Amino acid sequence: MGRGYVTALDLHSVLTWAPYPHVMTALLAATVALIIDPVLRFRDYRSLRCSHSVAGMVRFSGTFMLVFLQIVALFYLVALLPGPLRLLVLLFSAFITVIQLSYWLTLAQFMTATDLFLALTVSGDHRVAAMLSFFKPLVFLYTLPYLLVLSVLLVVPPGYTFPGTLFPMLLAVLYLVVSNFLLFLHVPERSFHLNPLTSFLRTAFHCGFEKRRGYRGPRDELPTGQDSQRPRDSIIYVIDESVRGSNLSLNSYPRPTTPFLQDLEAQGRLKNLGICVSAGSFSHISNAYLITGHTAFPDDDYQTDKNPTIFDYAKNMGYETLYIDINRIYLSTLVKAAGDGPVRGLDRWMTEKSFKELRIDLDTTKDLGVAGYLSSFLNEGSGYFILVNKKGLHFNYRDRYPDNSDASIWKPVMKASHAIDPSATGREKLVNTYDNGIRFQVDEFFRLLVSETTNQNYALLYTSDHGQTLAEHGQTYTHMKPDQEIVDVPAFLLSGAEYDKQGLLDGIASGIRVSHLNCFATLLDLMGVPDSVRVRPYGKSILALTAEDNKERYYMSGSLHGCGDFVVKSISTPSNEGWGVSRPVNRGTNDENKTYSTA
C-alpha cells in the first residue's frame, strides 16, 4: 500500500511540475486509454484489421490519429476544469462509459446517432425497458480500467485562471467540432470507434449535424375541392408494438395464442395476410413509412417529412380523424413538433393522460382499456378514421399482461426485473412470457373490441411496427438490429358485419406477400381516394396485389435518412429457412398436443 501511495505521489509531482501539466496529463491519460481499449475489445480490433485493404489501412490510420487527438482534446478540457466541476464531469463520463459498454456487450457496438435520438425522444418507460434489457453486471468489470484512466485527470491541479485558459479551451472545442464534422462527412458512423467516450461524443455531434441537415418545411399539400361529405363507414388503423407475426396461432404457431382471431377468420370476418415484412427494425422507421407511404430505403430525400400523412388524406375525404397515442414513439414526436396547434389533418390526439382523465387505468387494463374506449367511440357514430399506436409487447413482456393465473397460461415466466437469458431455461421463460402477452394484448384486445362494437360498418387494418428476436440465436437484444426475425410481423384486415365495402376485402388474392410498404395505399383504397388526389406513387395496395408481386420485400435498420449507420436488406422468395417461423421452447411437454380453454 505504501509503495502505491508513493507512486501516486510521484505521479502527482511529475504532472504538477511538468512544463505543460494539463497537456501532459491529457496525453498520458489518452495514451493509457489507447492501450486499454484494444486489450478489452481485442476481437473488434482484430476483425477491423483483417477487413481493410492497404489503402483502407492508410485511411484507417488517419482516422485513428484524428480520434486519438480527440481523446487528448477531451481530456485536456476536463483537466482545465476546477476541482468540483471536474469531479462532476468525470462522474458523468463514468456513467456514459457504463452505458456505452452495456451497448457493446449486448449489441457488439457502441451507441449510434439513431440510438441517441430515440433515447431523447421516446417515452420514459421505453428507456427503462431498454436499459433493463441491455444492462449486465459484467459491464462494471469492463468499466473499471476506463475509470482508472479517468482518475488520472484528478491528479493534475486545476487550470490557472479563466481568462488564461479560455483560448486553449476554445481551441480544443473547435478541434472536437471540426474533426467530428469531418467524420460526419467522410467516415461512416460505424466504421471506427477508439473508446466509449469519444464514440459517444461523435454520436452526439453526429446527431446534431444530422438534425441541422434535416428538412424543416411544411408537408406537401393535397389537391383541394374533394367531396367532404362525411362517409358512412369508419376505418381503423392499428399499429401494434413488438408483435412477432409467427407467434400468432393465426399464422400456424403451435400454441393457441390467438383463438378469437382464428374464429373471426373462420366466420369470414378476418382476412389474414400472413407474415408481413416491416419497413424497419425499430418503431421510428416503421411508423415513418406506415403513416406517409414512402417506399425508398433509406429516406435520404426526407420524403417521410414531406409527404402528406394518412391523416391528411382521411380529412380530405371527409373523415373525422382521431389519433390514440399511448406508445409515444414516432407520431408523438410529429405531434409535438406542431407546437400548440394540431398536426395538419388531425382533429383529436389522445395520450395516456387523456385516458387518466377518463378514469381508464391503462396500467391495470393494458391495451384492453383502449379497446373498450375505441368500441364505445365507434358506437357513437360513423365516418371516423382512427389510428392507434398500442403499447403491445415492448420488453419487459411481463409488464404487458395482468398478474393473475388466467393471463399466465404458459409457465414458467420471467420476472419483470429480469434481463434476457439466452440459455435453454431462460429462453423457455422468455417465450412463455411473450406468448402470454400475445394472448392478452392481441387476442383479448380484439375480443373486447369486436364484441363490444355495435356499429358494424367498419374496416380495420392491423400490423405491428416490428417483431422480436426471442433469443433464438443467442441474442440478448430484442430489436434494433437487421435480423430477419425482427421484421417478422402480422398483418390482417378485419371488417364489421355490415361493412358496406366488403367486396373490396373479398377480392383480395390468395397467396400474396405483404409488406409495410403496401399498407398506405390500402388505406387510400378503403377511403376511396381517387388517383388524381394521390400526390405520390405509393406502393401497391393489398387489395390489388397478386401472387407475382413482392418477390423481394425490403427493410432497413439504422439511420432513417441514411446520414449514419444503416443497412438495407430484403426477404426473398423463396425465403431463407426459418423466416416466418417461431416455436415454443418445450421441456418434456408438447404444446401442440395440449388443450387450452378459450372461454
For each residue, the residues with C-beta under 8 A, 3 or more apart:
1: 4 5
2: 5 6
3: 6 7
4: 1 7 8
5: 1 2 8 9
6: 2 3 9 10
7: 3 4 10 11
8: 4 5 11 12 155
9: 5 6 12 13
10: 6 7 13 14
11: 7 8 14 15 152 155
12: 8 9 15 16 155
13: 9 10 16 17
14: 10 11 17 18
15: 11 12 18 21 24 25 28 155 156
16: 12 13 21 156 157
17: 13 14 21
18: 14 15 21 24
19: 24
20: 23 24
21: 15 16 17 18 24 25 156 157
22: 25 26 76 79 80 156 159
23: 20 26 27 76
24: 15 18 19 20 21 27 28 156
25: 15 21 22 28 29 75 76 79 152 153 155 156
26: 22 23 29 30 72 73 74 75 76 78 79 153
27: 23 24 30 31 72
28: 15 24 25 31 32 152
29: 25 26 32 33 71 75 149 150 152 153
30: 26 27 33 34 68 71 72 75
31: 27 28 34 35
32: 28 29 35 36 148 149 152
33: 29 30 36 37 71 146 149 194 195
34: 30 31 37 38 68 71 194
35: 31 32 38 39
36: 32 33 39 40 145 146 149 195
37: 33 34 40 41 194 195
38: 34 35 41 42 45
39: 35 36 42 145
40: 36 37 142 145
41: 37 38 44 45 104
42: 38 39 45 46
43: 46 47
44: 41 47 48 108
45: 38 41 42 48 49
46: 42 43 49 50
47: 43 44 50 51
48: 44 45 51 52 60 192
49: 45 46 52 57
50: 46 47
51: 47 48 56
52: 48 49 56 57 60
53: 56 57
54: 57 58
55: 58 59
56: 51 52 53 59 60
57: 49 52 53 54 60 61
58: 54 55 61 62
59: 55 56 62 63
60: 48 52 56 57 63 64 192
61: 57 58 64 65
62: 58 59 65 66
63: 59 60 66 67 183 187 191 192
64: 60 61 67 68 192 194
65: 61 62 68 69
66: 62 63 69 70 179 182 183
67: 63 64 70 71 179 183 192 193 194 198 202
68: 30 34 64 65 71 72 194
69: 65 66 72 73 175 179
70: 66 67 73 74 175 176 179 180 194 198 201 202
71: 29 30 33 34 67 68 74 75 194 195 197 198
72: 26 27 30 68 69 75 76
73: 26 69 70 76 77 172 173 175 176
74: 26 70 71 77 78 172 176 197 198 201
75: 25 26 29 30 71 72 78 79 153
76: 22 23 25 26 72 73 79 80 168 172
77: 73 74 80 81 169 172 173
78: 26 74 75 81 86 89 90 93 153
79: 22 25 26 75 76 86 153 156 159
80: 22 76 77 158 159 165 168 169
81: 77 78 85 86 89 158 159
82: 85 86 158 159
83: 86 87 158
84: 87 88
85: 81 82 88 89
86: 78 79 81 82 83 89 90 153 154 158
87: 83 84 90 91 154
88: 84 85 91 92
89: 78 81 85 86 92 93
90: 78 86 87 93 94 150 151 153 154
91: 87 88 94 95
92: 88 89 95 96
93: 78 89 90 96 97 150 197
94: 90 91 97 98 143 146 147 150
95: 91 92 98 99
96: 92 93 99 100 196 197 200
97: 93 94 100 101 143 146 147 196 197
98: 94 95 101 102 139 140 143
99: 95 96 102 103 111 200
100: 96 97 103 104 110 111 196 197 199 200
101: 97 98 104 105 139 142 143 146 196
102: 98 99 105 106 131 134 135 136 139
103: 99 100 106 107 109 110 111 115 134
104: 41 100 101 107 108 109 110 196
105: 101 102 134 136 138 139 142
106: 102 103 133 134 136 476 477
107: 103 104 134 477 480 481
108: 44 104
109: 103 104 112 190
110: 100 103 104 193 196 199 200 203
111: 99 100 103 115 116 119 199 200 203
112: 109 115 116 189 190 203 206 558 559 564 565
113: 116 117 189 203 206 207 210 559 563 564 565
114: 117 118 284 558 559 560 564 565
115: 103 111 112 118 119 203 480
116: 111 112 113 119 120 203 204 207
117: 113 114 120 121 207 284
118: 114 115 121 122 282 284
119: 111 115 116 122 127 130
120: 116 117
121: 117 118 332 333
122: 118 119 126 127 283 328 329
123: 126 127 327 328 329 332
124: 127 128
125: 128 129
126: 122 123 129 130 328 329 394
127: 119 122 123 124 130 131
128: 124 125 131 132
129: 125 126 132 133 394 395 396
130: 119 126 127 133 134 395
131: 102 127 128 134 135
132: 128 129 135 395 396 417 419
133: 106 129 130 395 396 419 420 476 477 478
134: 102 103 105 106 107 130 131 477
135: 102 131 132 139 419
136: 102 105 106 139 419 476
137: 140
138: 105 141 142
139: 98 101 102 105 135 136 142 143
140: 98 137 143 144
141: 138 144
142: 40 101 105 138 139 145 146
143: 94 97 98 101 139 140 146 147
144: 140 141 147 148
145: 36 39 40 142 148 149
146: 33 36 94 97 101 142 143 149 150 195 196 197
147: 94 97 143 144 150 151
148: 32 144 145 151 152
149: 29 32 33 36 145 146 152
150: 29 90 93 94 146 147 153 154
151: 90 147 148 154 155
152: 11 25 28 29 32 148 149 155
153: 25 26 29 75 78 79 86 90 150 156
154: 86 87 90 150 151
155: 8 11 12 15 25 151 152
156: 15 16 21 22 24 25 79 153
157: 16 21
158: 80 81 82 83 86
159: 22 79 80 81 82 162 164 165
160: 164 165
161: 164 165
162: 159 165 166
163: 166
164: 159 160 161
165: 80 159 160 161 162 168 169
166: 162 163 169 170
167: 170 171
168: 76 80 165 171 172
169: 77 80 165 166 172 173
170: 166 167 173 174
171: 167 168 174 175
172: 73 74 76 77 168 169 175 176
173: 73 77 169 170 176 177
174: 170 171 177 178
175: 69 70 73 171 172 178 179
176: 70 73 74 172 173 179 180 201 205
177: 173 174 180 181 205
178: 174 175 181 182
179: 66 67 69 70 175 176 182 183
180: 70 176 177 183 184 201 202 205 206 209
181: 177 178 184 185 205 209
182: 66 178 179 185 186 187
183: 63 66 67 179 180 186 187 202 206
184: 180 181 187 205 206 209 210 563
185: 181 182
186: 182 183
187: 63 182 183 184 191 192
188: 191 564 565
189: 112 113 202 203 206 559 564 565
190: 109 112 564 565
191: 63 187 188
192: 48 60 63 64 67 187
193: 67 110 196 198 199 202
194: 33 34 37 64 67 68 70 71 198 199
195: 33 36 37 71 146 198 199
196: 96 97 100 101 104 110 146 193 199 200
197: 71 74 93 96 97 100 146 200 201
198: 67 70 71 74 193 194 195 201 202
199: 100 110 111 193 194 195 196 202 203
200: 96 99 100 110 111 196 197 203 204
201: 70 74 176 180 197 198 204 205
202: 67 70 180 183 189 193 198 199 205 206
203: 110 111 112 113 115 116 189 199 200 206 207
204: 116 200 201 207 208
205: 176 177 180 181 184 201 202 208 209
206: 112 113 180 183 184 189 202 203 209 210 563 564
207: 113 116 117 203 204 210 211
208: 204 205 211 212
209: 180 181 184 205 206 212 213 563
210: 113 184 206 207 213 214 559 561 563 564
211: 207 208 214
212: 208 209
213: 209 210 563
214: 210 211 302 305 561
215: 302 305 306
216:
217: 306
218: 221
219: 305 306 307 308 309 312 344
220: 306 307 308 535
221: 218 224 308 535
222: 226 308 312 313 316 533 535
223: 226 532 533 535
224: 221
225:
226: 222 223 316 317 318 533
227: 317 318
228: 316 317 318
229: 318
230: 318 319 320 382 383
231: 234 317 318 319 382 383 527 528
232: 382 383 457 500
233: 382 383 457 458 459 499 500 501
234: 231 319 378 382 383 384 385 386 455 457 458 459
235: 314 319 384 385 386 458 459 460 461 523 526 527
236: 374 378 384 385 386 387 388 458 459 460 461
237: 310 385 386 387 388 460 461 519 523
238: 388 390 460 461 462 463
239: 286 287 290 387 388 389 390 463 464 465
240: 243 390 392 393 441 442 462 463 464 465 490
241: 283 327 329 389 390 391 392 393 394 464 465
242: 392 393 394 395 464 465 466 467 468 478 479
243: 240 247 248 392 393 438 441 442 464 467 489 490
244: 247 434 464 467 468 470 485 488 489 490 582
245: 248 251 274 275 276 464 467 488 489 490 491 580
246: 251 253 275 467 488 580 581 582
247: 243 244 253 257 434 435 438 470 582
248: 243 245 251 253 257 258 261 438 442 490
249: 252 253 254 255 256 257 258 259 262
250: 253 258 261 262 265 272 490 492
251: 245 246 248 272 274 275 490 580
252: 249
253: 246 247 248 249 250 257 582
254: 249 583 584 591 592
255: 249 410 435 584 591 596
256: 249 259 262 439 596 598
257: 247 248 249 253 435 438 439 442 443
258: 248 249 250 261 262 438 439 442 443
259: 249 256 262 263 443 596 598
260: 263 264 443 444 446 447 450 598
261: 248 250 258 264 265 270 442 443 446 492
262: 249 250 256 258 259 265 266
263: 259 260 266 267
264: 260 261 267 269 270 446 450 494
265: 250 261 262 268 269 270 271 272
266: 262 263
267: 263 264 270
268: 265
269: 264 265 450 494 495 496 497
270: 261 264 265 267 492 493 494 495
271: 265 492 493 494 495 505 508
272: 250 251 265 492
273: 276 490 491 492 493 508 512 514 542
274: 245 251 491 513 514 580
275: 245 246 251 488 489 490 491 579 580
276: 245 273 463 489 490 491 514 515 516
277: 487 488 489 513 514 515 516 553 554 555 571
278: 281 286 463 464 465 466 467 486 487 488 489 516 555
279: 285 286 288 289 290 297 515 516 517 555 556
280: 283 284 285 286 288 289 465 466 487 555 556 557 560
281: 278 285 466 479 480 481 482 483 486 487 555 556 557
282: 118 285 286 465 466 479 480 557
283: 122 241 280 286 287 327 329 330 465 466
284: 114 117 118 280 287 288 329 330 560
285: 279 280 281 282 288 289 556 557 560
286: 239 278 279 280 282 283 289 290 330 465 466 516
287: 239 283 284 290 291 329 330 331 389 465
288: 279 280 284 285 291 292 294 299 304 330 560
289: 279 280 285 286 292 293 294 295 304 516 517 520
290: 239 279 286 287 463 465 516 519 520
291: 287 288 309 310 311 330 331 387 520
292: 288 289 303 304 307 308 309 310 520
293: 289 307 310 520 521 524 536 538 539
294: 288 289 299 303 304 307 536
295: 289 517 538 539
296: 299 301 303
297: 279 554 555 556 568
298: 556 558 559 560 561 562 566 568
299: 288 294 296 302 303 304 560 561 562
300: 561 562
301: 296 306
302: 214 215 299 305 306 561
303: 292 294 296 299 306 307 536
304: 288 289 292 294 299 307 560
305: 214 215 219 302
306: 215 217 219 220 301 302 303
307: 219 220 292 293 294 303 304 535 536
308: 219 220 221 222 292 312 313 345 535
309: 219 291 292 312 313 334 343 344 345
310: 237 291 292 293 313 314 385 387 520 523
311: 291 314 315 321 323 343 344 345 346 385 387
312: 219 222 308 309 315 316 344 345
313: 222 308 309 310 316 317 345 523 524 527 529 533
314: 235 310 311 317 319 321 345 385 527
315: 311 312 318 319 321 345 346 347 385
316: 222 226 228 312 313 345 529 533
317: 226 227 228 231 313 314 527 528 529
318: 226 227 228 229 230 231 315 383
319: 230 231 234 235 314 315 383 384 385 527
320: 230 347 383 384 385
321: 311 314 315 345 346 347 348 384 385 386 387
322: 347 348 349 350 377 384 385 386 387
323: 311 331 335 343 346 348 349 350 386 387 389
324: 350 370 373 374 386 387 388 389
325: 328 331 332 335 349 350 351 389
326: 350 351 352 355 362 367 370 389 390 391
327: 123 241 283 332 389 390 391 392 394
328: 122 123 126 325 332 351 352 389
329: 122 123 126 241 283 284 287 332 333 389 465
330: 283 284 286 287 288 291 333 334
331: 287 291 323 325 334 335 387 389
332: 121 123 325 327 328 329 335 336 351
333: 121 329 330 336 337
334: 309 330 331 337 338 343
335: 323 325 331 332 338 342 343 346 349
336: 332 333
337: 333 334
338: 334 335 341 342 343 344
339:
340:
341: 338
342: 335 338 346 347 349
343: 309 311 323 334 335 338 346 349
344: 219 309 311 312 338
345: 308 309 311 312 313 314 315 316 321
346: 311 315 321 323 335 342 343 349
347: 315 320 321 322 342
348: 321 322 323
349: 322 323 325 335 342 343 346
350: 322 323 324 325 326 354 355
351: 325 326 328 332 354 355
352: 326 328 355 356 362
353: 356 357
354: 350 351 357 358
355: 326 350 351 352 358 360 361 362 369 370 373
356: 352 353 359 360 361 362
357: 353 354
358: 354 355 373
359: 356
360: 355 356 365 369 372 373
361: 355 356 364 365 369
362: 326 352 355 356 365 366 367 369 370 391
363: 366
364: 361 369 402
365: 360 361 362 368 369 372
366: 362 363 369 391 400 401 402 440 441
367: 326 362 370 371 390 391 392 441 445
368: 365 371 372 440 444 445 448
369: 355 360 361 362 364 365 366 372 373
370: 324 326 355 362 367 373 374 388 390 445
371: 367 368 374 375 445 446 448 449 452
372: 360 365 368 369 375 376 448 452
373: 324 355 358 360 369 370 376 377
374: 236 324 370 371 377 378 386 388 449 453
375: 371 372 378 379 448 449 452 453
376: 372 373 379 380 452
377: 322 373 374 380 384 386
378: 234 236 374 375 384 386 453 455 458
379: 375 376 452 453 454 455
380: 376 377 455
381: 384 455
382: 230 231 232 233 234 455 457
383: 230 231 232 233 234 318 319 320
384: 234 235 236 319 320 321 322 377 378 381
385: 234 235 236 237 310 311 314 315 319 320 321 322 527
386: 234 235 236 237 321 322 323 324 374 377 378
387: 236 237 239 291 310 311 321 322 323 324 331
388: 236 237 238 239 324 370 374
389: 239 241 287 323 324 325 326 327 328 329 331
390: 238 239 240 241 326 327 367 370 441 445
391: 241 326 327 362 366 367 394 400 441
392: 240 241 242 243 327 367 400 441 442 464
393: 240 241 242 243 397 400 434 437 438 441 468
394: 126 129 241 242 327 391 400
395: 129 130 132 133 242 420 468 478
396: 129 132 133 399 400 414 416 417 418
397: 393 400 414 430 433 434 436 437
398: 401 413 414 415 416 433
399: 396 416
400: 366 391 392 393 394 396 397 437 440 441
401: 366 398 407 408 436 437 439 440 441
402: 364 366 406 407 440
403: 407 408
404: 407 408
405: 408
406: 402
407: 401 402 403 404 436 439 440
408: 401 403 404 405 411 413 436
409: 435 436 439 596
410: 255 413 431 432 435 436 584 591
411: 408 432
412: 428 429 432
413: 398 408 410 429 432 433 436
414: 396 397 398 418 429 430 432 433
415: 398 418
416: 396 398 399
417: 132 396
418: 396 414 415 421 429
419: 132 133 135 136 476
420: 133 395 426 430 471 475 476 477 478
421: 418 425 426 427 429 430 471
422: 426 427 471 474 475 476
423: 426 427
424: 427 428 585 587
425: 421 428 429
426: 420 421 422 423 429 430 471
427: 421 422 423 424 430 431 470 471 472 585
428: 412 424 425 431 432 585 586 587
429: 412 413 414 418 421 425 426 432 433
430: 397 414 420 421 426 427 433 434 470 471 585
431: 410 427 428 434 435 470 584 585
432: 410 411 412 413 414 428 429 435 436 584 585
433: 397 398 413 414 429 430 436 437
434: 244 247 393 397 430 431 437 438 468 470
435: 247 255 257 409 410 431 432 438 439 584
436: 397 401 407 408 409 410 413 432 433 439 440
437: 393 397 400 401 433 434 440 441
438: 243 247 248 257 258 393 434 435 441 442 443
439: 256 257 258 401 407 409 435 436 442 443 444
440: 366 368 400 401 402 407 436 437 443 444 445
441: 240 243 366 367 390 391 392 393 400 401 437 438 444 445
442: 240 243 248 257 258 261 392 438 439 445 446
443: 257 258 259 260 261 438 439 440 446 447
444: 260 368 439 440 441 447 448
445: 367 368 370 371 390 440 441 442 448 449
446: 260 261 264 371 442 443 449 450 494
447: 260 443 444 450 451
448: 368 371 372 375 444 445 451 452
449: 371 374 375 445 446 452 453
450: 260 264 269 446 447 453 494
451: 447 448
452: 371 372 375 376 379 448 449
453: 374 375 378 379 449 450 456 458 496
454: 379
455: 234 378 379 380 381 382 458 496
456: 453 496 497 498 499
457: 232 233 234 382 496 498 499 500
458: 233 234 235 236 378 453 455 495 496 499
459: 233 234 235 236 493 494 495 496 499 501 505 526
460: 235 236 237 238 493 494 495
461: 235 236 237 238 491 493 519 522 523 526
462: 238 240 490 491 492 493 494
463: 238 239 240 276 278 290 489 490 491 516 519
464: 239 240 241 242 243 244 245 278 392 467 489 490
465: 239 240 241 242 278 280 282 283 286 287 290 329 489
466: 242 278 280 281 282 283 286 479 486 487 489
467: 242 243 244 245 246 278 464 479 485 486 487 488 489
468: 242 244 393 395 434 478 479 485 486
469: 472 473 475 477 478 479 481 483 485 486
470: 244 247 427 430 431 434 485 582
471: 420 421 422 426 427 430 474 475 476
472: 427 469 475 485 582
473: 469 483
474: 422 471
475: 420 422 469 471 472 478 481 483
476: 106 133 136 419 420 422 471
477: 106 107 133 134 420 469 480 481
478: 133 242 395 420 468 469 475
479: 242 281 282 466 467 468 469 486
480: 107 115 281 282 477 486 557
481: 107 281 469 475 477 486 557
482: 281 486 555 556 557 558 567 569
483: 281 469 473 475 486
484: 487 488 569 571 576 578 579
485: 244 467 468 469 470 472 488 582
486: 278 281 466 467 468 469 479 480 481 482 483 557
487: 277 278 280 281 466 467 484 555 571
488: 244 245 246 275 277 278 467 484 485 579 580 582
489: 243 244 245 275 276 277 278 463 464 465 466 467 516
490: 240 243 244 245 248 250 251 273 275 276 462 463 464
491: 245 273 274 275 276 461 462 463 514 519 542
492: 250 261 270 271 272 273 462
493: 270 271 273 459 460 461 462 505 508 522 542
494: 264 269 270 271 446 450 459 460 462
495: 269 270 271 458 459 460 499 502 505
496: 269 453 455 456 457 458 459 499
497: 269 456
498: 456 457
499: 233 456 457 458 459 495 496 502 505
500: 232 233 457
501: 233 459 504 505 526
502: 495 499 505 506
503: 506 507
504: 501 507 525 526 543
505: 271 459 493 495 499 501 502 508 543
506: 502 503
507: 503 504 543
508: 271 273 493 505 512 542 543 545
509: 512 545 546 547
510: 547
511: 547
512: 273 508 509 542 545 546 547 549 550
513: 274 277 545 549 550 551 553 573
514: 273 274 276 277 491 518 542 545 550
515: 276 277 279 518 539 550 553 554
516: 276 277 278 279 286 289 290 463 489 519 555
517: 279 289 295 520 539 553 554
518: 514 515 521 522 539 540 541 542 545 550
519: 237 290 461 463 491 516 522 523 542
520: 289 290 291 292 293 310 517 523 524 538 539
521: 293 518 524 525 538 539 540 541 542
522: 461 493 518 519 525 526 541 542 543
523: 235 237 310 313 461 519 520 526 527
524: 293 313 520 521 527 529 534 538 541
525: 504 521 522 528 529 541 543 544
526: 235 459 461 501 504 522 523 543
527: 231 235 313 314 317 319 385 523 524
528: 231 317 525
529: 313 316 317 524 525 533 534
530: 533 534
531: 534
532: 223
533: 222 223 226 313 316 529 530
534: 524 529 530 531 537 538
535: 220 221 222 223 307 308
536: 293 294 303 307
537: 534
538: 293 295 520 521 524 534
539: 293 295 515 517 518 520 521
540: 518 521 544 545 549
541: 518 521 522 524 525 544 545
542: 273 491 493 508 512 514 518 519 521 522 545
543: 504 505 507 508 522 525 526
544: 525 540 541
545: 508 509 512 513 514 518 540 541 542 549 550
546: 509 512 549
547: 509 510 511 512
548: 551
549: 512 513 540 545 546
550: 512 513 514 515 518 545 553 573
551: 513 548 572 573
552: 570 571 572 573
553: 277 513 515 517 550 570 571
554: 277 297 515 517 568 569 570
555: 277 278 279 280 281 297 482 487 516 568 569 570 571
556: 279 280 281 285 297 298 482 566 567 568 569
557: 280 281 282 285 480 481 482 486 566 567 569
558: 112 114 298 482 564 565 566 567
559: 112 113 114 189 210 298 562 563 564 565 566
560: 114 280 284 285 288 298 299 304 566
561: 210 214 298 299 300 302
562: 298 299 300 559 566
563: 113 184 206 209 210 213 559
564: 112 113 114 188 189 190 206 210 558 559
565: 112 113 114 188 189 190 558 559
566: 298 556 557 558 559 560 562
567: 482 556 557 558
568: 297 298 554 555 556
569: 482 484 554 555 556 557
570: 552 553 554 555
571: 277 484 487 552 553 555 575 576 579
572: 551 552 575 576
573: 513 550 551 552
574:
575: 571 572 579 580
576: 484 571 572 579
577:
578: 484 581
579: 275 484 488 571 575 576
580: 245 246 251 274 275 488 575
581: 246 578
582: 244 246 247 253 470 472 485 488
583: 254
584: 254 255 410 431 432 435 591
585: 424 427 428 430 431 432
586: 428 589 590 591
587: 424 428
588:
589: 586 594
590: 586 593 594
591: 254 255 410 584 586 594
592: 254
593: 590
594: 589 590 591
595:
596: 255 256 259 409
597:
598: 256 259 260
599:
